[in-house]
Amino acid sequence: AQKITQTQPGMFVQEKEAVTLDCTYDTSDPSYGLFWYKQPSSGEMIFLIYQGSYDQQNATEGRYSLNFQKARKSANLVISASQLGDSAMYFCAMREGRRSGGYQKVTFGIGTKLQVIP
Amino acid sequence: EAQVTQNPRYLITVTGKKLTVTCSQNMNHEYMSWYRQDPGLGLRQIYYSMNVEVTDKGDVPEGYKVSRKEKRNFPLILESPSPNQTSLYFCASSSRDRGTYEQYFGPGTRLTVT
């Protein structure tokens, strides 16, 4: 079974609008962390936001927020007030806990390509 | 400047010719990883290391070797490259300091094996 599922290969959003990128995950480990990374066309990987499995509140970082629904095993990324520079590939990733091989075993989804339209 | 460096950035080689891609970080991070990125497959972890002399297999370790003799360096070795190892490779490092273990990525190495 896929550990990280991103079902939206591509998304379009109008500039200044909000957009939600979906991510569901699968793990039986009670301790895990969820990440979102951005990969612009230039190729570098940029860390955006992190949510721990025991965190009570949804993570926020500037215009990025993570809608964490633990029971549904979803960790959607919300980008508010989209900008042209947000056009990029977005990856959801999970690191599992000791039970699954340790904190450095990381699984990525296949990504969602976001295009922001002026 | 805190960074992860990889060399070379681009490499074209032939089947069977041993090669090494170097990775170095200057942040004193304990953890380092190698990934390959292929279209439609996202990033897949090849090997990771928890500290000097401690490494473990990721999801796609076949055909690769790693070593961690120094904390800052984590080279990826392809003993006998094959065309199916043509890919974009990323090295990453992280630390437990912030409790999140977010990874800092190198710029990537694009490898073509003919």
HADDOCK unambig.tbl for C-alpha pairs under 7 A between the chains (distance, minus, plus):
assign (segid A and resid 44 and name CA) (segid B and resid 107 and name CA) 5.52 0.50 0.50
assign (segid A and resid 45 and name CA) (segid B and resid 105 and name CA) 6.02 0.50 0.50
assign (segid A and resid 50 and name CA) (segid B and resid 100 and name CA) 6.81 0.50 0.50
assign (segid A and resid 104 and name CA) (segid B and resid 48 and name CA) 6.78 0.50 0.50
assign (segid A and resid 105 and name CA) (segid B and resid 58 and name CA) 6.71 0.50 0.50
assign (segid A and resid 106 and name CA) (segid B and resid 45 and name CA) 6.82 0.50 0.50
assign (segid A and resid 107 and name CA) (segid B and resid 44 and name CA) 6.80 0.50 0.50
assign (segid A and resid 108 and name CA) (segid B and resid 42 and name CA) 6.30 0.50 0.50
assign (segid A and resid 108 and name CA) (segid B and resid 43 and name CA) 5.69 0.50 0.50
assign (segid A and resid 108 and name CA) (segid B and resid 44 and name CA) 6.69 0.50 0.50
assign (segid A and resid 109 and name CA) (segid B and resid 42 and name CA) 5.78 0.50 0.50
assign (segid A and resid 110 and name CA) (segid B and resid 40 and name CA) 5.93 0.50 0.50
assign (segid A and resid 110 and name CA) (segid B and resid 41 and name CA) 5.07 0.50 0.50
assign (segid A and resid 110 and name CA) (segid B and resid 42 and name CA) 3.90 0.50 0.50
assign (segid A and resid 111 and name CA) (segid B and resid 42 and name CA) 6.08 0.50 0.50
